Amino acid sequence: MFAFNFLLILIFLEGLKFGRLVQGTLTDDLNDDETLPQNLNDHFERVVSHLEKIPTKVDFAALEARFHEKLKRLEAANDSNLNETCKFVVELQLEQAAILADIRSTSSRMSQNISAILTEFVSLKNKVDFETAKHSSKCGDDAGLADTRFRSKKLVCDNEWVIIQRRGTPTPLGKERTDFERIWEVYENGFGSLDGDFWLGLETILGLTLEGYTQLRVDLEDWEGKKYAMYDVFRVADAQEKYNLTVDGYWGTAGDSFSYNDGKEFSTYENDNDNALGNCAAKWRGGWWHGNCSYAFLNSIYHNSSSVETPGLGVIWHDWQGAHYSLKKAEMKLRKPLRLI
């Protein structure tokens, strides 16, 4: 449609030009009678010349063909540019996907490396702990333990550690094991035998933490092997606060079953300070820092095997053997944090 309109415009312009030319020339030449024939002949030749310059139908067809050819080339160029743009977008998306995959792979490797570093750090810390213990003074050599707070209290030590609780000591034939189902006052003062099973006493434990014995180690033994749990922070409040427990900074091999007890008050079967509906100390038959009961409970009934009649009723460390397994031995001990520098 555009080409056709363009051709009409050209014809109109040529016709207009030709008409003006003829009109002007004839007007001038008709006034001269002598030269009229010659002038008419000249005008005729010029008219023929101009008519020859007017595009024919064939010329218009060729012009239209060239126009369509250029239009096709323009459309092809646009299609090519569009294809190149789409190709660029696809390549960009593929490159972004590759970068994202590389980031994820790098992040995964970093996580694995960090995990390996942490494992190595724990292993190194444990090694330093035991190597340092070989060269540490025994807790009985600590002058702070000879003051009035501990003068009347006997202590049993394992190198620099003061043992505050022990379960599973071999019992002579015919002798009954120490019963840990005791009242509040007995748990405050302590009970048992220092060469067997015992509880050192909440008041003495409080005194030790005030003296700086704030690192806890729990040595555990099942009927096949041994594991341990370390806590870098261990403190108890006074009697008015029901010996509220602070425990944090776990590391070791037994799993963290004791951090749940952080912030919990001590309970016995006749002095219930837990936040459970019932009395956890009465139900599980021993004094402990109960919340909604506990995942670690080392003061319940002792069994001569791993079997328990009631899940949770035994020497339990849930993160190691669960609630259906009663451990063979357990020992809780405190020391002053080591200073490596």
C-alpha positions as CSV (number, residue, x, y, z in Angstrom):
1,M,0.0,0.0,0.0
2,F,2.8,2.4,0.8
3,A,4.6,1.6,-2.5
4,F,1.4,2.3,-4.5
5,N,0.8,5.7,-2.8
6,F,4.4,6.6,-3.4
7,L,4.1,5.9,-7.2
8,L,0.9,8.0,-7.4
9,I,2.8,10.9,-5.8
10,L,5.6,10.6,-8.3
11,I,3.2,10.5,-11.3
12,F,1.4,13.5,-9.9
13,L,4.6,15.5,-9.5
14,E,5.8,14.6,-13.0
15,G,2.5,15.5,-14.5
16,L,2.4,18.8,-12.7
17,K,5.9,19.6,-13.8
18,F,5.2,18.7,-17.4
19,G,1.9,20.7,-17.5
20,R,3.7,23.8,-16.3
21,L,6.4,23.3,-18.8
22,V,4.1,23.0,-21.7
23,Q,1.9,25.9,-20.6
24,G,4.8,28.2,-20.2
25,T,6.5,27.3,-23.4
26,L,3.4,27.4,-25.6
27,T,2.4,30.8,-24.2
28,D,5.8,32.3,-25.2
29,D,6.2,30.6,-28.6
30,L,2.7,31.2,-29.9
31,N,3.4,34.9,-29.7
32,D,6.1,34.4,-32.4
33,D,4.4,33.3,-35.7
34,E,7.7,33.0,-37.7
35,T,9.2,30.4,-35.4
36,L,6.1,28.5,-34.5
37,P,6.8,25.3,-36.5
38,Q,10.3,25.0,-35.2
39,N,9.2,25.8,-31.7
40,L,6.4,23.3,-31.8
41,N,8.9,20.7,-32.9
42,D,11.3,21.6,-30.1
43,H,8.5,21.5,-27.6
44,F,7.3,18.2,-28.9
45,E,10.8,16.7,-28.5
46,R,11.0,18.1,-25.0
47,V,7.6,16.7,-24.2
48,V,8.6,13.3,-25.5
49,S,11.8,13.6,-23.5
50,H,9.8,14.3,-20.3
51,L,7.3,11.5,-21.1
52,E,10.2,9.1,-21.5
53,K,11.3,10.0,-18.0
54,I,7.9,9.2,-16.4
55,P,8.2,5.7,-14.8
56,T,6.3,3.0,-16.6
57,K,4.3,0.2,-15.1
58,V,7.4,-2.0,-15.4
59,D,9.5,0.6,-13.6
60,F,7.0,0.8,-10.9
61,A,7.0,-3.0,-10.6
62,A,10.8,-3.0,-10.3
63,L,10.7,-0.2,-7.8
64,E,8.1,-2.1,-5.7
65,A,10.2,-5.3,-6.0
66,R,13.3,-3.4,-4.7
67,F,11.2,-1.9,-1.9
68,H,9.9,-5.3,-0.8
69,E,13.4,-6.8,-1.0
70,K,14.7,-4.0,1.3
71,L,11.8,-4.6,3.6
72,K,12.5,-8.3,3.8
73,R,16.2,-7.6,4.5
74,L,15.1,-5.3,7.3
75,E,12.7,-7.9,8.7
76,A,15.4,-10.5,8.5
77,A,17.9,-8.2,10.3
78,N,15.3,-7.7,13.0
79,D,14.7,-11.4,13.3
80,S,18.5,-12.0,13.5
81,N,18.8,-9.3,16.2
82,L,16.0,-10.9,18.1
83,N,17.6,-14.3,17.8
84,E,20.9,-12.9,19.0
85,T,19.2,-11.3,22.0
86,C,17.4,-14.5,22.9
87,K,20.7,-16.4,22.5
88,F,22.4,-13.9,24.8
89,V,19.7,-14.2,27.4
90,V,19.9,-18.0,27.4
91,E,23.7,-17.9,27.6
92,L,23.4,-15.4,30.5
93,Q,21.0,-17.7,32.3
94,L,23.2,-20.7,31.8
95,E,26.2,-18.7,33.1
96,Q,24.2,-17.6,36.2
97,A,23.2,-21.2,36.9
98,A,26.8,-22.4,36.6
99,I,27.9,-19.6,39.0
100,L,25.1,-20.6,41.5
101,A,26.2,-24.2,41.3
102,D,29.8,-23.2,42.0
103,I,28.7,-21.1,44.9
104,R,26.7,-24.0,46.4
105,S,29.6,-26.4,45.8
106,T,32.0,-24.0,47.5
107,S,29.6,-23.4,50.4
108,S,29.3,-27.2,50.9
109,R,33.1,-27.6,50.9
110,M,33.5,-24.8,53.4
111,S,30.9,-26.4,55.7
112,Q,32.8,-29.7,55.5
113,N,36.1,-27.9,56.2
114,I,34.6,-26.1,59.1
115,S,33.1,-29.3,60.5
116,A,36.5,-31.0,60.2
117,I,38.2,-28.0,61.9
118,L,35.7,-28.1,64.8
119,T,36.2,-31.9,65.2
120,E,39.9,-31.4,65.2
121,F,39.6,-28.6,67.7
122,V,37.6,-30.7,70.1
123,S,40.1,-33.5,69.7
124,L,43.0,-31.2,70.4
125,K,41.2,-29.6,73.3
126,N,40.5,-33.1,74.8
127,K,44.2,-34.0,74.3
128,V,45.4,-30.8,75.9
129,D,43.0,-31.5,78.8
130,F,44.4,-34.9,79.5
131,E,48.0,-34.0,78.9
132,T,47.7,-31.0,81.2
133,A,46.0,-33.1,83.8
134,K,49.1,-35.3,84.0
135,H,51.1,-32.3,85.2
136,S,48.4,-30.7,87.4
137,S,48.4,-30.7,91.2
138,K,45.9,-32.8,92.9
139,C,42.8,-31.1,94.3
140,G,43.9,-32.0,97.8
141,D,46.9,-29.7,97.3
142,D,44.7,-26.7,96.7
143,A,45.0,-24.3,99.7
144,G,41.5,-23.0,99.0
145,L,40.0,-26.4,99.9
146,A,41.6,-26.2,103.4
147,D,39.6,-23.2,104.6
148,T,36.8,-23.3,107.0
149,R,34.2,-24.1,104.3
150,F,35.8,-27.5,103.6
151,R,37.7,-28.2,106.8
152,S,35.1,-30.6,108.2
153,K,34.3,-32.1,104.8
154,K,36.3,-34.9,103.3
155,L,36.9,-34.8,99.6
156,V,37.9,-37.4,97.1
157,C,40.0,-36.3,94.1
158,D,41.0,-37.5,90.7
159,N,44.1,-35.5,90.0
160,E,42.8,-31.9,89.8
161,W,39.2,-33.0,89.8
162,V,37.0,-33.0,92.9
163,I,34.4,-35.9,92.5
164,I,30.9,-34.8,93.5
165,Q,28.9,-37.8,92.6
166,R,29.6,-41.5,91.8
167,R,27.5,-44.4,90.8
168,G,28.3,-48.0,89.9
169,T,31.2,-48.8,92.3
170,P,31.5,-52.6,92.8
171,T,29.6,-53.6,95.9
172,P,30.9,-56.4,98.2
173,L,28.7,-59.5,98.3
174,G,25.9,-59.0,100.8
175,K,26.2,-55.2,101.0
176,E,23.4,-53.0,99.7
177,R,24.1,-50.2,97.3
178,T,23.8,-46.6,98.4
179,D,20.2,-45.5,98.1
180,F,19.8,-42.1,96.2
181,E,16.1,-41.7,96.9
182,R,16.7,-39.2,99.8
183,I,15.0,-36.2,101.2
184,W,16.1,-32.5,100.6
185,E,18.2,-32.1,103.8
186,V,20.2,-35.3,103.0
187,Y,20.9,-34.1,99.5
188,E,22.1,-30.7,100.9
189,N,24.5,-32.4,103.3
190,G,25.6,-35.3,101.2
191,F,25.5,-39.1,101.7
192,G,27.2,-42.4,100.8
193,S,30.8,-43.5,101.1
194,L,33.7,-41.7,99.4
195,D,35.2,-45.0,98.5
196,G,31.9,-46.2,96.9
197,D,28.8,-44.6,95.6
198,F,28.1,-41.1,97.0
199,W,26.6,-37.6,96.6
200,L,28.9,-34.9,98.0
201,G,26.2,-32.6,99.0
202,L,24.6,-29.4,97.5
203,E,26.2,-27.1,100.0
204,T,29.6,-28.5,99.3
205,I,29.1,-28.3,95.6
206,L,28.0,-24.7,96.0
207,G,31.2,-24.0,98.0
208,L,33.3,-25.6,95.3
209,T,31.8,-23.4,92.6
210,L,32.3,-20.3,94.7
211,E,36.0,-21.4,95.1
212,G,36.3,-21.5,91.3
213,Y,35.6,-25.1,90.5
214,T,33.3,-24.4,87.7
215,Q,34.2,-26.9,85.0
216,L,32.3,-30.1,85.0
217,R,33.3,-33.5,83.6
218,V,30.8,-36.4,83.5
219,D,32.5,-39.8,83.0
220,L,30.1,-42.5,81.8
221,E,30.4,-46.2,81.2
222,D,27.9,-48.5,79.6
223,W,28.2,-52.3,79.6
224,E,30.5,-52.2,76.6
225,G,32.5,-49.0,76.6
226,K,33.1,-45.5,77.9
227,K,32.3,-41.9,77.0
228,Y,32.4,-38.5,78.6
229,A,30.7,-35.1,78.6
230,M,32.5,-31.8,79.4
231,Y,30.9,-28.5,80.4
232,D,33.0,-25.4,80.6
233,V,30.5,-23.6,82.8
234,F,28.9,-25.2,85.9
235,R,27.5,-23.3,88.9
236,V,24.7,-23.6,91.5
237,A,22.9,-20.9,93.3
238,D,22.3,-20.9,97.1
239,A,19.6,-22.7,99.1
240,Q,17.1,-19.8,98.8
241,E,17.2,-20.2,95.1
242,K,16.9,-24.0,95.4
243,Y,20.4,-24.5,94.1
244,N,19.4,-23.3,90.6
245,L,21.8,-24.8,88.0
246,T,23.9,-23.0,85.4
247,V,25.5,-25.3,82.9
248,D,26.8,-24.5,79.4
249,G,29.7,-25.1,77.0
250,Y,29.3,-28.8,76.1
251,W,31.9,-30.8,74.3
252,G,32.8,-34.5,74.5
253,T,31.7,-37.9,73.1
254,A,28.5,-38.8,75.1
255,G,26.2,-36.2,73.6
256,D,24.7,-33.2,75.3
257,S,22.0,-34.4,77.6
258,F,22.6,-32.0,80.5
259,S,22.2,-28.5,78.9
260,Y,18.4,-28.9,79.1
261,N,18.8,-28.6,82.9
262,D,20.3,-25.1,82.7
263,G,18.2,-22.8,84.8
264,K,16.4,-25.6,86.7
265,E,16.0,-25.8,90.4
266,F,16.9,-28.9,92.5
267,S,14.0,-31.2,93.5
268,T,13.6,-34.2,95.8
269,Y,10.5,-36.4,96.3
270,E,9.2,-34.3,99.2
271,N,10.4,-30.9,97.9
272,D,9.1,-30.5,94.3
273,N,10.6,-27.5,92.4
274,D,10.3,-28.7,88.8
275,N,7.8,-27.3,86.2
276,A,6.2,-30.6,85.3
277,L,2.6,-31.5,86.2
278,G,3.8,-34.2,88.5
279,N,6.9,-34.6,90.8
280,C,9.8,-35.8,88.6
281,A,12.0,-36.6,91.6
282,A,9.3,-38.8,93.1
283,K,8.5,-40.5,89.8
284,W,12.1,-41.2,88.8
285,R,13.2,-41.8,92.5
286,G,16.1,-39.5,93.0
287,G,17.0,-35.8,93.6
288,W,18.0,-33.8,90.5
289,W,17.7,-30.5,88.6
290,H,14.5,-31.3,86.9
291,G,12.5,-29.1,84.5
292,N,9.8,-31.1,82.8
293,C,11.8,-34.0,84.2
294,S,15.2,-34.6,82.4
295,Y,17.3,-36.1,79.6
296,A,20.2,-36.8,82.0
297,F,19.4,-38.4,85.3
298,L,22.3,-40.1,87.2
299,N,20.6,-40.3,90.6
300,S,17.8,-42.8,89.9
301,I,17.7,-46.5,90.8
302,Y,20.8,-48.5,89.9
303,H,20.5,-51.7,87.9
304,N,23.0,-54.5,87.6
305,S,22.4,-54.6,83.8
306,S,21.4,-52.3,81.1
307,S,17.7,-53.4,81.3
308,V,15.1,-51.2,82.8
309,E,11.6,-52.2,83.7
310,T,10.3,-48.6,83.3
311,P,11.9,-46.4,80.6
312,G,13.8,-43.5,82.3
313,L,14.0,-45.3,85.7
314,G,17.8,-45.9,85.9
315,V,21.1,-44.2,85.4
316,I,20.2,-42.4,82.2
317,W,22.1,-40.3,79.7
318,H,19.6,-40.0,76.9
319,D,21.8,-38.7,74.1
320,W,24.1,-41.7,74.4
321,Q,21.9,-44.8,75.1
322,G,18.4,-43.4,75.4
323,A,15.8,-43.8,78.1
324,H,15.6,-47.6,77.9
325,Y,19.2,-48.2,78.9
326,S,20.7,-47.9,82.4
327,L,24.4,-47.2,82.5
328,K,27.0,-49.2,84.4
329,K,28.9,-46.3,85.9
330,A,28.7,-42.5,86.2
331,E,31.0,-40.0,87.9
332,M,30.6,-36.2,88.1
333,K,33.6,-34.1,89.0
334,L,34.6,-30.4,89.1
335,R,37.9,-28.6,88.6
336,K,39.1,-25.0,88.1
337,P,39.3,-24.1,84.4
338,L,42.7,-24.6,83.0
339,R,44.8,-21.6,82.1
340,L,46.9,-22.5,79.1
341,I,48.8,-19.2,79.0
